[in-house]
């Protein structure tokens, strides 16, 4: 397949124009990133969004892999002088890896099989005669040869049928028909391994389970596959065997003669011994790939919501990592997230220590003019939160999800940031910074450690990493990054950069002071013209020499904006400050060969609100004072909660008792819900009612159907 064929095929799959696919392919080949293409090359792509561009990139990679395999197969066949013009044509036309492998299967070098042994005994002519099924009597006596191990006619026929069974199992057309049955009619069946019932208790739901394979949701497929991998479940995926064998007979059996009966017998053997095991493995592998994709999409959606959660902004924060025996580690952060002070308090010990803790907190809040208090949601969080609220501080007390904070605190990144402090201080700093700016802090942690996934350890890890990197890059570039204050970890995800260039930016900043304009970025080692093109629009410089540097207007369009200002007889600053002047701009006057209405509309929107943060406004949230532990819950209670994870089967909600409750998909709304993401998002504030509390299993059933 040539690139043009790629464009046509992908365009049809995505319902877009081939020229859009070609434009994206060309830009990607030139080194453009997905955020850059989506934001600054709308005229070329017809305003395709990041999702469509990612789909094009992924499909191009799949097709490139297909071509790579196609070339390898053709090379192998040519070396052995097996590549006929007809076979070449079939190989060129194959559009899936399965079709390609089916065509190659009869020619693939293989270990000695029953059919190979039968050929060595000289039984292939007998197999051919039988397979013709021309109703003539077939004499096997000439093939009896004791020296070759063919002692009787029965031995001869048995060997011939082994050859026929292999022909049937390796026929691409037959495999295609059978594959259709496996894809559309297979039943996924799970059963517990004998004598492992007790050990396999967590897989109890799947001890005797059956459902259509093509309808099975990803979380159940991954759960059963995990159970099989751990040795607790036996898993099968097959269509009705009688239906499959009947379909096979129609393809290979002709008439009712003796030869036809032999072929029928060979077909049954081919199905049970060769086709069924092979296609079952393939079907389960395909189901796993589908489940992986669905699970990764769940993770991607949840991670996007978490990364784009409301930031408190540049406020002075007192951050508390709660604890009972070891006390609460307290840190003070300035508005830029710098550590100014740290100490430990013991508010849950004796009355005297509680009084001391109160005095310390009040003193710190006054001395550092604290504007918000962040409390990690781990052990002792509700008790610590209650203590802080009792102090009536002139600052909101906010519970912060600390998932992954311990991973950060022990990481190389944290050690580099705070070499003179232990993990408890680093963890508290992370909690406080998450309140100030969730995105800037969470990029320092492996996304898999944040706790918003579904079976993330079971899915294809390279596919997961690629998708998570995509979403982190998307979020970072959607928000934009302040070049003068951003960490190396945050800068790493800016379009066109990466770890080394991010470090170079930080080093240049430290040695030369703050950047005054975007053009200064070109002075950084290895920051060439291509990198500048990809990155500049996403890097912000506030209070610099050029007001446009604080916006998402790309430097390549500065002259265009200056022309707009000139045409109105004002400066760029005037244009950005005065809505009345902007309304006078007729953007159609500025349409050119390389700039169209989509880009011009984006520019006007940026002039209106330069560098606007797309994240929602921060709103404080508080749990109910009536519940602190699982034992406080009663069915019927209505409580405020915050969504911590959304899966295909429902949403998990934190209601402040150190154990998330599950709102099953059937309980999310008073109407049918096909996809939980239609109703809830991670970090969304919700009101739920307690349905059931299972203290022994630490399970809480909740509902959002409050009527």
C-alpha positions as CSV (number, residue, x, y, z in Angstrom):
1,X,0.0,0.0,0.0
2,X,1.3,3.5,-0.8
3,X,0.8,6.6,1.3
4,X,-2.1,7.7,-1.0
5,X,-3.9,4.4,-0.2
6,X,-3.3,5.2,3.5
7,X,-5.0,8.5,3.2
8,X,-8.0,7.1,1.4
9,X,-8.4,4.2,3.8
10,X,-8.0,6.4,7.0
11,X,-10.2,9.1,5.6
12,X,-13.0,6.6,5.0
13,X,-12.6,5.1,8.5
14,X,-12.7,8.6,10.2
15,X,-15.2,10.1,7.8
16,X,-12.9,13.0,6.8
17,X,-11.3,14.1,3.5
18,X,-8.1,12.4,2.2
19,X,-6.4,15.7,2.0
20,X,-6.8,16.2,5.7
21,X,-5.1,12.9,6.4
22,X,-2.3,13.8,4.0
23,X,-1.8,17.2,5.6
24,X,-1.6,15.6,9.1
25,X,0.8,12.9,7.8
26,X,3.1,15.5,6.2
27,X,3.2,17.7,9.4
28,X,3.9,14.7,11.6
29,X,6.7,13.6,9.2
30,X,8.2,17.1,9.5
31,X,8.3,16.7,13.3
32,X,5.2,18.7,14.3
33,X,3.5,17.7,17.6
34,X,-0.2,17.0,17.9
35,X,-1.0,20.1,20.1
36,X,0.9,22.3,17.6
37,X,-1.0,20.9,14.6
38,X,-4.4,21.2,16.3
39,X,-3.7,24.8,17.4
40,X,-1.6,26.4,14.8
41,X,-2.2,24.5,11.5
42,X,-6.0,24.6,11.3
43,X,-6.0,25.7,7.7
44,X,-3.9,22.8,6.6
45,X,-6.0,20.1,8.5
46,X,-9.4,21.6,8.1
47,X,-9.5,22.3,11.9
48,X,-9.1,18.7,13.0
49,X,-9.0,18.4,16.8
50,X,-6.3,16.5,18.8
51,X,-8.4,13.4,19.0
52,X,-8.7,13.1,15.2
53,X,-5.0,13.9,14.7
54,X,-4.1,11.2,17.3
55,X,-6.3,8.7,15.5
56,X,-4.6,9.5,12.2
57,X,-1.1,9.2,13.7
58,X,-2.0,5.8,15.4
59,X,-3.6,4.4,12.2
60,X,-0.6,5.5,10.1
61,X,1.7,3.7,12.6
62,X,-0.5,0.5,12.4
63,X,-0.5,0.6,8.6
64,X,3.3,1.1,8.6
65,X,3.7,-2.0,10.8
66,X,1.4,-3.9,8.4
67,X,3.6,-2.9,5.5
68,X,6.7,-3.8,7.4
69,X,5.3,-7.3,8.0
70,X,4.1,-7.5,4.4
71,X,7.7,-6.8,3.2
72,X,9.1,-9.4,5.5
73,X,6.7,-12.0,4.3
74,X,7.3,-11.3,0.6
75,X,11.1,-11.4,1.3
76,X,10.8,-14.8,3.0
77,X,8.6,-16.2,0.1
78,X,11.0,-14.8,-2.6
79,X,14.0,-16.4,-0.9
80,X,12.3,-19.8,-1.2
81,X,11.0,-19.1,-4.7
82,X,7.3,-19.4,-3.5
83,X,6.0,-15.9,-4.3
84,X,3.7,-16.2,-7.3
85,X,2.0,-13.2,-9.0
86,X,-1.4,-14.3,-7.6
87,X,0.0,-14.6,-4.1
88,X,1.7,-11.2,-4.4
89,X,-1.6,-9.6,-5.4
90,X,-3.4,-11.2,-2.4
91,X,-0.7,-10.1,0.0
92,X,-0.7,-6.5,-1.4
93,X,-4.5,-6.4,-0.9
94,X,-4.5,-7.6,2.7
95,X,-5.7,-4.8,5.0
96,X,-5.3,-6.5,8.4
97,X,-2.5,-8.4,10.1
98,X,-4.8,-11.4,10.5
99,X,-5.5,-11.5,6.7
100,X,-1.7,-11.2,6.0
101,X,-0.8,-14.0,8.4
102,X,-3.6,-16.3,7.0
103,X,-2.0,-15.9,3.6
104,X,1.4,-16.7,4.9
105,X,0.4,-19.6,7.1
106,X,0.7,-22.4,4.5
107,X,4.2,-21.2,3.6
108,X,5.5,-20.4,7.1
109,X,8.5,-22.6,8.1
110,X,7.2,-24.9,10.8
111,X,8.1,-27.7,13.1
112,X,7.4,-31.3,12.0
113,X,3.7,-31.9,12.2
114,X,1.5,-34.9,11.6
115,X,0.9,-33.6,8.1
116,X,4.7,-33.2,7.5
117,X,5.3,-36.8,8.7
118,X,2.5,-38.0,6.4
119,X,4.1,-36.3,3.4
120,X,7.4,-37.9,4.3
121,X,5.6,-41.2,4.0
122,X,4.6,-40.3,0.5
123,X,0.9,-39.9,1.3
124,X,0.3,-36.4,-0.3
125,X,-1.0,-37.9,-3.7
126,X,-3.6,-39.9,-1.7
127,X,-4.6,-36.8,0.2
128,X,-5.1,-34.9,-3.1
129,X,-7.1,-37.8,-4.6
130,X,-9.4,-37.8,-1.5
131,X,-9.8,-34.0,-1.4
132,X,-11.0,-34.0,-5.0
133,X,-14.1,-36.0,-3.8
134,X,-15.0,-37.2,-7.3
135,X,-17.0,-40.2,-6.0
136,X,-14.5,-42.6,-7.4
137,X,-13.3,-45.4,-5.2
138,X,-10.0,-44.5,-3.7
139,X,-7.5,-47.3,-3.5
140,X,-5.0,-46.8,-0.7
141,X,-3.1,-50.1,-1.2
142,X,-0.4,-48.6,-3.4
143,X,0.6,-46.4,-0.5
144,X,1.2,-49.2,2.0
145,X,4.9,-49.2,2.8
146,X,6.1,-50.9,5.9
147,X,9.6,-49.3,5.7
148,X,8.0,-45.8,5.9
149,X,5.6,-46.9,8.7
150,X,2.5,-47.3,6.6
151,X,1.4,-50.7,7.6
152,X,-2.2,-50.7,6.3
153,X,-4.8,-48.9,4.3
154,X,-6.1,-47.5,7.5
155,X,-2.6,-46.0,8.2
156,X,-2.5,-44.5,4.7
157,X,-6.0,-42.9,5.0
158,X,-5.1,-41.6,8.5
159,X,-1.9,-39.9,7.2
160,X,-3.8,-38.5,4.1
161,X,-6.5,-37.0,6.4
162,X,-3.8,-35.4,8.5
163,X,-2.6,-33.6,5.4
164,X,-6.1,-32.6,4.4
165,X,-6.7,-31.3,8.0
166,X,-3.7,-29.1,7.7
167,X,-4.8,-27.8,4.3
168,X,-8.2,-26.9,5.7
169,X,-6.7,-25.2,8.8
170,X,-4.3,-23.1,6.7
171,X,-6.7,-22.1,4.0
172,X,-7.1,-18.2,4.2
173,X,-10.7,-18.3,3.0
174,X,-11.7,-20.9,5.5
175,X,-10.0,-19.2,8.4
176,X,-11.7,-15.9,7.4
177,X,-15.2,-17.7,7.6
178,X,-14.3,-19.3,11.0
179,X,-12.8,-16.1,12.3
180,X,-16.1,-14.3,11.6
181,X,-17.9,-16.9,13.9
182,X,-15.3,-16.3,16.7
183,X,-15.7,-12.6,16.4
184,X,-19.4,-12.5,16.3
185,X,-20.8,-15.7,17.9
186,X,-18.2,-16.8,20.5
187,X,-19.2,-17.3,24.1
188,X,-16.7,-16.2,26.8
189,X,-16.8,-18.9,29.4
190,X,-15.0,-18.8,32.8
191,X,-14.9,-21.4,35.5
192,X,-12.9,-21.8,38.7
193,X,-9.9,-24.2,38.8
194,X,-10.8,-27.2,40.9
195,X,-9.7,-27.1,44.6
196,X,-8.9,-23.4,44.3
197,X,-12.3,-22.1,45.3
198,X,-11.1,-20.5,48.6
199,X,-7.9,-19.0,47.2
200,X,-9.9,-17.6,44.2
201,X,-12.5,-15.8,46.4
202,X,-11.9,-12.4,44.8
203,X,-12.9,-13.9,41.4
204,X,-16.1,-15.5,42.8
205,X,-18.2,-13.7,40.3
206,X,-16.5,-15.6,37.5
207,X,-16.6,-19.1,38.9
208,X,-19.3,-20.1,36.5
209,X,-19.7,-17.3,34.0
210,X,-20.8,-17.1,30.4
211,X,-21.5,-14.1,28.1
212,X,-21.1,-13.2,24.4
213,X,-17.4,-12.4,23.8
214,X,-18.2,-9.4,21.6
215,X,-20.5,-7.9,24.2
216,X,-18.3,-8.4,27.3
217,X,-17.2,-5.1,28.9
218,X,-13.5,-4.4,29.2
219,X,-13.5,-4.6,33.0
220,X,-14.9,-8.1,33.0
221,X,-12.6,-9.3,30.3
222,X,-9.5,-8.0,32.1
223,X,-10.7,-9.4,35.5
224,X,-11.2,-12.9,34.0
225,X,-7.8,-12.7,32.2
226,X,-6.2,-11.8,35.4
227,X,-7.9,-14.7,37.2
228,X,-6.6,-17.0,34.4
229,X,-3.1,-15.6,34.6
230,X,-3.0,-16.0,38.4
231,X,-4.1,-19.7,38.0
232,X,-7.5,-19.4,39.5
233,X,-9.8,-19.4,36.5
234,X,-10.1,-21.4,33.3
235,X,-11.1,-19.3,30.3
236,X,-12.5,-20.3,26.9
237,X,-14.0,-18.3,24.0
238,X,-15.7,-20.4,21.3
239,X,-18.8,-20.3,19.1
240,X,-21.1,-23.3,19.3
241,X,-18.9,-26.2,18.0
242,X,-21.7,-27.8,16.0
243,X,-22.4,-24.5,14.2
244,X,-18.7,-24.0,13.5
245,X,-18.2,-27.5,12.2
246,X,-21.3,-27.4,10.1
247,X,-20.1,-24.1,8.5
248,X,-16.7,-25.7,7.9
249,X,-18.3,-28.8,6.2
250,X,-20.2,-26.5,3.8
251,X,-16.9,-25.1,2.6
252,X,-14.9,-28.3,2.1
253,X,-17.2,-31.4,1.9
254,X,-18.6,-32.2,-1.6
255,X,-21.2,-34.9,-2.1
256,X,-21.7,-38.1,0.0
257,X,-19.2,-40.6,-1.4
258,X,-16.5,-42.4,0.6
259,X,-13.9,-39.7,-0.2
260,X,-16.3,-37.0,1.1
261,X,-16.7,-38.9,4.3
262,X,-13.0,-39.0,4.8
263,X,-12.8,-35.2,4.1
264,X,-15.7,-34.7,6.6
265,X,-13.7,-36.6,9.2
266,X,-10.6,-34.5,8.4
267,X,-12.6,-31.3,8.7
268,X,-13.8,-32.3,12.2
269,X,-10.2,-33.0,13.1
270,X,-9.0,-29.8,11.6
271,X,-11.5,-27.8,13.6
272,X,-10.9,-29.5,17.0
273,X,-7.1,-29.9,16.8
274,X,-6.0,-27.0,14.7
275,X,-8.5,-24.3,13.9
276,X,-10.3,-24.0,17.3
277,X,-7.2,-23.6,19.5
278,X,-5.6,-21.2,17.1
279,X,-8.7,-19.0,16.6
280,X,-9.6,-19.1,20.3
281,X,-6.2,-17.8,21.1
282,X,-6.6,-15.1,18.5
283,X,-10.1,-14.2,19.7
284,X,-9.0,-13.9,23.3
285,X,-6.0,-11.8,22.2
286,X,-8.3,-9.5,20.2
287,X,-10.7,-9.2,23.2
288,X,-7.7,-8.3,25.3
289,X,-6.7,-5.6,22.9
290,X,-10.2,-4.2,22.8
291,X,-10.4,-4.3,26.6
292,X,-7.0,-2.7,26.8
293,X,-8.1,0.1,24.5
294,X,-11.3,0.7,26.6
295,X,-9.5,0.6,29.9
296,X,-6.8,3.0,28.6
297,X,-9.5,5.4,27.4
298,X,-11.1,5.3,30.9
299,X,-7.7,6.2,32.3
300,X,-7.1,8.9,29.7
301,X,-10.5,10.6,30.4
302,X,-10.0,10.5,34.2
303,X,-6.4,11.7,34.0
304,X,-7.5,14.6,31.8
305,X,-10.1,15.7,34.3
306,X,-7.7,15.4,37.2
307,X,-4.9,17.3,35.4
308,X,-7.4,20.1,34.4
309,X,-8.9,20.3,37.8
310,X,-9.5,23.8,39.2
311,X,-6.2,25.5,40.5
312,X,-6.3,27.7,43.6
313,X,-3.7,29.8,41.9
314,X,-0.8,31.7,43.3
315,X,-1.9,31.8,47.0
316,X,0.1,31.3,50.1
317,X,-0.7,27.9,51.5
318,X,-0.3,26.0,54.7
319,X,-0.2,22.3,53.7
320,X,-0.7,19.4,56.2
321,X,0.1,15.8,55.8
322,X,-2.1,14.2,58.5
323,X,-1.0,11.4,60.9
324,X,-1.8,9.9,64.3
325,X,1.2,8.5,66.0
326,X,3.9,10.4,64.0
327,X,1.9,13.6,64.0
328,X,1.0,15.9,61.2
329,X,3.8,17.3,59.0
330,X,3.1,21.0,58.3
331,X,4.7,23.1,55.6
332,X,4.3,26.7,54.5
333,X,4.5,27.5,50.8
334,X,4.6,31.0,49.3
335,X,2.5,32.0,46.3
336,X,5.0,30.4,43.9
337,X,5.1,27.1,45.7
338,X,8.4,27.7,47.4
339,X,9.0,26.0,50.8
340,X,9.3,28.7,53.5
341,X,8.9,26.7,56.7
342,X,8.2,23.2,58.1
343,X,7.3,21.7,61.4
344,X,5.3,18.8,63.0
345,X,2.2,19.1,65.2
346,X,0.2,16.5,67.2
347,X,-3.4,17.6,67.2
348,X,-4.8,14.1,67.8
349,X,-2.7,13.2,70.9
350,X,-3.2,14.9,74.3
351,X,-5.2,18.1,75.1
352,X,-1.9,19.8,75.8
353,X,-0.4,18.8,72.5
354,X,-3.6,19.9,70.7
355,X,-3.4,23.3,72.3
356,X,0.3,23.6,71.2
357,X,-0.7,22.5,67.7
358,X,-3.4,25.2,67.6
359,X,-1.0,27.9,68.7
360,X,1.6,26.8,66.1
361,X,-1.0,26.9,63.2
362,X,-2.4,30.3,64.3
363,X,1.1,31.7,64.5
364,X,2.1,30.4,61.1
365,X,-1.1,31.6,59.4
366,X,-0.5,35.1,60.9
367,X,3.2,35.3,60.2
368,X,3.0,34.1,56.6
369,X,-0.4,35.6,55.8
370,X,-1.8,32.2,54.8
371,X,-4.6,32.3,52.2
372,X,-5.6,28.6,52.2
373,X,-5.0,25.4,54.1
374,X,-4.5,22.1,52.3
375,X,-5.1,18.8,54.1
376,X,-4.1,15.4,52.6
377,X,-6.9,12.9,52.5
378,X,-4.9,10.0,54.0
379,X,-4.9,8.6,57.5
380,X,-6.2,11.0,60.2
381,X,-7.4,13.4,57.5
382,X,-10.9,13.9,58.9
383,X,-9.7,14.4,62.4
384,X,-7.1,16.9,61.3
385,X,-9.6,18.7,59.1
386,X,-12.0,19.0,62.0
387,X,-9.2,20.3,64.2
388,X,-8.3,23.0,61.7
389,X,-11.9,24.1,61.1
390,X,-12.3,24.5,64.8
391,X,-9.6,27.2,64.8
392,X,-11.8,29.4,62.6
393,X,-8.8,30.5,60.5
394,X,-9.3,33.3,58.1
395,X,-8.6,30.8,55.2
396,X,-10.5,28.0,53.6
397,X,-9.6,24.4,54.7
398,X,-9.5,22.2,51.6
399,X,-9.1,18.4,51.5
400,X,-6.6,17.4,48.8
401,X,-6.3,14.0,47.1
402,X,-2.8,12.8,48.0
403,X,-2.7,9.8,45.7
404,X,0.9,9.3,44.5
405,X,2.3,11.9,46.9
406,X,4.4,9.3,48.5
407,X,5.7,8.2,45.1
408,X,6.8,11.8,44.4
409,X,8.4,12.3,47.8
410,X,10.7,9.3,47.3
411,X,11.5,10.2,43.6
412,X,14.6,11.6,42.1
413,X,12.7,14.7,41.2
414,X,11.8,15.4,44.8
415,X,15.4,14.7,46.0
416,X,16.6,17.2,43.4
417,X,14.1,19.8,44.6
418,X,14.6,19.2,48.3
419,X,17.9,17.5,48.9
420,X,18.0,18.7,52.6
421,X,14.5,17.5,53.6
422,X,13.0,14.0,54.2
423,X,10.1,12.3,52.5
424,X,7.5,13.6,54.9
425,X,8.3,17.3,54.1
426,X,8.4,16.6,50.4
427,X,5.0,14.8,50.6
428,X,3.5,17.8,52.4
429,X,4.9,20.2,49.8
430,X,3.3,18.1,47.1
431,X,-0.1,18.2,48.8
432,X,0.1,22.0,49.1
433,X,1.3,22.5,45.5
434,X,-1.5,20.2,44.2
435,X,-4.0,22.8,45.7
436,X,-2.2,25.7,44.0
437,X,-1.8,24.0,40.6
438,X,-2.7,20.4,40.2
439,X,-1.3,20.2,36.7
440,X,2.1,21.6,37.5
441,X,2.5,19.1,40.4
442,X,1.0,16.0,39.0
443,X,3.2,16.0,35.9
444,X,6.1,15.0,38.3
445,X,4.4,11.7,39.1
446,X,4.0,8.6,36.9
447,X,0.4,8.9,35.9
448,X,-0.2,5.2,36.8
449,X,0.5,6.1,40.4
450,X,-2.3,8.7,40.6
451,X,-5.1,6.1,41.1
452,X,-7.6,7.1,38.4
453,X,-7.2,4.0,36.2
454,X,-9.0,0.7,35.6
455,X,-6.9,-2.4,35.5
456,X,-4.0,-0.2,34.5
457,X,-1.4,-2.9,35.5
458,X,-3.1,-5.5,33.2
459,X,-3.2,-3.5,30.0
460,X,-0.5,-3.2,27.3
461,X,2.0,-1.0,29.1
462,X,3.6,0.6,26.0
463,X,0.1,1.6,24.7
464,X,-0.9,2.9,28.1
465,X,2.3,5.0,28.4
466,X,1.8,6.4,24.9
467,X,-1.8,7.4,25.6
468,X,-1.0,8.9,29.0
469,X,1.9,10.9,27.6
470,X,-0.5,12.2,24.9
471,X,-3.0,13.4,27.5
472,X,-0.4,15.0,29.7
473,X,1.0,16.8,26.7
474,X,-2.4,17.9,25.6
475,X,-3.3,19.3,29.0
476,X,0.0,21.1,29.6
477,X,-0.2,22.8,26.2
478,X,-3.9,23.6,26.5
479,X,-3.1,25.5,29.7
480,X,0.2,27.0,28.6
481,X,3.4,27.2,30.6
482,X,5.1,30.2,32.2
483,X,8.6,30.0,30.9
484,X,10.1,31.9,33.9
485,X,8.8,29.8,36.7
486,X,7.8,26.3,35.3
487,X,9.7,23.2,36.6
488,X,11.7,21.1,34.3
489,X,9.1,18.3,34.6
490,X,6.3,20.7,33.4
491,X,8.5,22.1,30.6
492,X,9.2,18.5,29.4
493,X,5.7,18.2,28.1
494,X,5.6,21.5,26.2
495,X,5.2,20.9,22.4
496,X,8.6,20.3,20.8
497,X,10.7,20.2,24.0
498,X,11.5,17.1,26.0
499,X,13.6,16.4,29.1
500,X,17.0,17.8,27.9
501,X,15.6,21.0,26.5
502,X,13.5,21.5,29.6
503,X,16.6,21.2,31.7
504,X,18.4,23.6,29.4
505,X,15.7,26.2,29.8
506,X,15.8,26.0,33.6
507,X,19.7,26.2,33.6
508,X,19.6,29.2,31.2
509,X,17.1,30.9,33.5
510,X,19.2,30.3,36.6
511,X,22.4,31.6,34.9
512,X,20.9,34.6,33.0
513,X,17.7,35.6,34.9
514,X,14.1,35.8,33.7
515,X,13.3,35.8,30.0
516,X,12.1,39.2,28.7
517,X,10.7,38.0,25.4
518,X,10.0,34.7,23.5
519,X,12.9,35.5,21.1
520,X,15.3,35.0,24.1
521,X,14.4,31.3,23.9
522,X,16.5,31.0,20.8
523,X,19.6,31.7,22.9
524,X,19.2,28.4,24.8
525,X,21.5,25.6,23.7
526,X,19.9,23.3,21.1
527,X,16.8,25.5,20.9
528,X,16.7,25.7,17.1
529,X,14.2,27.2,14.7
530,X,12.1,24.1,14.5
531,X,11.9,23.8,18.3
532,X,11.0,27.5,18.5
533,X,8.2,27.0,16.0
534,X,6.7,24.0,17.9
535,X,7.1,25.4,21.5
536,X,6.9,29.2,21.4
537,X,3.1,29.5,21.3
538,X,2.7,27.4,24.4
539,X,5.4,29.1,26.5
540,X,4.2,32.3,28.2
541,X,6.3,35.3,29.4
542,X,4.2,37.5,31.6
543,X,5.3,41.1,32.3
544,X,7.8,40.9,29.4
545,X,8.7,43.3,26.6
546,X,5.9,42.2,24.3
547,X,2.4,41.7,25.6
548,X,1.7,39.1,23.0
549,X,4.3,36.9,24.7
550,X,1.8,36.3,27.5
551,X,-0.8,35.0,25.1
552,X,-1.3,31.9,22.9
553,X,-0.7,34.0,19.7
554,X,2.2,32.4,17.9
555,X,5.2,34.6,17.2
556,X,4.7,33.8,13.5
557,X,1.5,35.9,13.7
558,X,2.9,38.9,15.6
559,X,3.4,40.9,12.4
560,X,-0.3,40.2,11.5
561,X,-1.5,41.5,14.9
562,X,0.8,44.6,14.5
563,X,-0.8,45.2,11.1
564,X,-4.2,45.1,12.7
565,X,-3.2,47.6,15.3
566,X,-1.6,49.9,12.6
567,X,-4.7,49.8,10.5
568,X,-6.7,51.1,13.6
569,X,-4.0,53.7,14.4
570,X,-3.1,52.2,17.8
571,X,-0.6,50.0,19.5
572,X,-0.8,46.2,20.1
573,X,-1.2,47.1,23.9
574,X,-4.2,49.3,23.0
575,X,-5.7,46.6,20.9
576,X,-5.5,44.1,23.8
577,X,-6.9,46.6,26.3
578,X,-9.8,48.0,24.4
579,X,-12.7,45.8,23.4
580,X,-14.2,48.6,21.3
581,X,-11.1,48.6,19.0
582,X,-11.1,44.9,18.6
583,X,-14.7,45.0,17.5
584,X,-13.6,47.2,14.6
585,X,-11.4,44.5,13.2
586,X,-12.7,42.9,10.0
587,X,-10.8,39.6,10.1
588,X,-11.7,38.8,6.4
589,X,-9.3,41.6,5.4
590,X,-6.4,39.6,6.8
591,X,-7.1,36.2,5.1
592,X,-4.1,35.2,3.1
593,X,-2.4,32.2,1.5
594,X,-1.1,30.9,4.9
595,X,-3.8,32.2,7.2
596,X,-7.5,31.7,7.2
597,X,-10.6,32.4,9.3
598,X,-10.0,29.7,11.9
599,X,-6.5,31.1,12.9
600,X,-7.8,34.7,12.7
601,X,-10.7,33.8,15.1
602,X,-8.2,32.2,17.5
603,X,-6.1,35.4,17.4
604,X,-9.0,37.6,18.2
605,X,-10.1,35.3,21.1
606,X,-6.5,35.5,22.5
607,X,-6.4,39.3,22.2
608,X,-9.7,39.4,24.2
609,X,-8.4,37.2,27.0
610,X,-4.6,36.7,26.5
611,X,-3.2,33.5,28.1
612,X,-6.6,32.6,29.6
613,X,-6.5,29.5,31.7
614,X,-9.1,27.0,30.3
615,X,-9.5,25.3,33.7
616,X,-12.7,26.0,35.8
617,X,-12.7,28.4,38.7
618,X,-11.7,27.0,42.0
619,X,-14.5,26.2,44.5
620,X,-13.8,25.0,48.0
621,X,-15.4,21.7,49.1
622,X,-16.1,20.2,52.5
623,X,-17.3,16.7,53.6
624,X,-20.1,16.2,56.0
625,X,-19.2,16.8,59.7
626,X,-21.6,13.9,60.6
627,X,-19.4,11.2,59.2
628,X,-15.6,10.5,59.7
629,X,-15.4,6.7,59.6
630,X,-17.1,3.7,58.0
631,X,-18.9,3.0,61.2
632,X,-20.6,6.4,61.0
633,X,-22.5,5.5,57.8
634,X,-26.1,4.5,57.8
635,X,-28.3,3.5,54.8
636,X,-30.4,6.5,53.7
637,X,-27.8,9.2,54.6
638,X,-27.4,11.9,52.0
639,X,-23.9,13.2,51.8
640,X,-21.7,15.5,49.7
641,X,-18.9,13.7,47.9
642,X,-16.2,14.1,45.3
643,X,-15.7,11.7,42.3
644,X,-12.3,10.0,42.5
645,X,-12.5,7.6,39.6
646,X,-14.9,6.8,36.7
647,X,-15.0,3.3,35.3
648,X,-17.1,1.6,32.7
649,X,-19.3,0.1,35.4
650,X,-19.8,3.3,37.6
651,X,-18.1,5.9,39.6
652,X,-16.2,5.9,42.9
653,X,-16.9,8.7,45.3
654,X,-15.0,9.9,48.3
655,X,-17.5,10.8,51.1
656,X,-14.8,11.4,53.7
657,X,-14.5,8.0,55.5
658,X,-11.2,6.8,54.0
659,X,-13.0,4.4,51.8
660,X,-14.5,5.4,48.4
661,X,-18.1,4.3,47.8
662,X,-19.3,2.9,44.4
663,X,-22.2,4.5,42.5
664,X,-23.0,1.6,40.1
665,X,-23.8,2.7,36.5
666,X,-27.5,1.9,37.2
667,X,-27.5,4.3,40.1
668,X,-26.0,7.3,38.4
669,X,-29.2,8.9,37.1
670,X,-32.9,8.4,36.9
671,X,-32.5,7.5,33.2
672,X,-30.6,4.8,31.4
673,X,-26.9,5.6,31.3
674,X,-24.8,3.9,28.7
675,X,-21.5,5.6,29.6
676,X,-20.8,6.9,33.1
677,X,-18.7,9.7,31.6
678,X,-22.0,11.2,30.3
679,X,-23.0,11.9,33.9
680,X,-19.9,12.3,36.0
681,X,-16.2,13.4,35.8
682,X,-13.2,12.9,38.1
683,X,-13.1,15.7,40.8
684,X,-16.8,16.5,40.2
685,X,-18.7,17.5,43.4
686,X,-21.8,15.3,43.8
687,X,-24.5,14.5,46.3
688,X,-25.0,10.8,47.0
689,X,-27.2,8.6,49.2
690,X,-25.9,5.6,51.1
691,X,-27.6,2.4,49.9
692,X,-25.6,-0.3,51.7
693,X,-22.5,-0.6,54.0
694,X,-20.5,-3.8,54.1
695,X,-18.0,-3.1,56.9
696,X,-16.4,-6.6,56.7
697,X,-15.4,-6.1,53.0
698,X,-15.1,-2.3,53.3
699,X,-17.6,-1.7,50.6
700,X,-20.0,1.2,50.3
701,X,-22.9,1.2,47.8
702,X,-24.1,4.7,46.9
703,X,-26.7,6.1,44.6
704,X,-27.2,9.5,42.9
705,X,-30.8,8.7,42.3
706,X,-32.1,10.9,45.1
707,X,-35.7,11.2,44.2
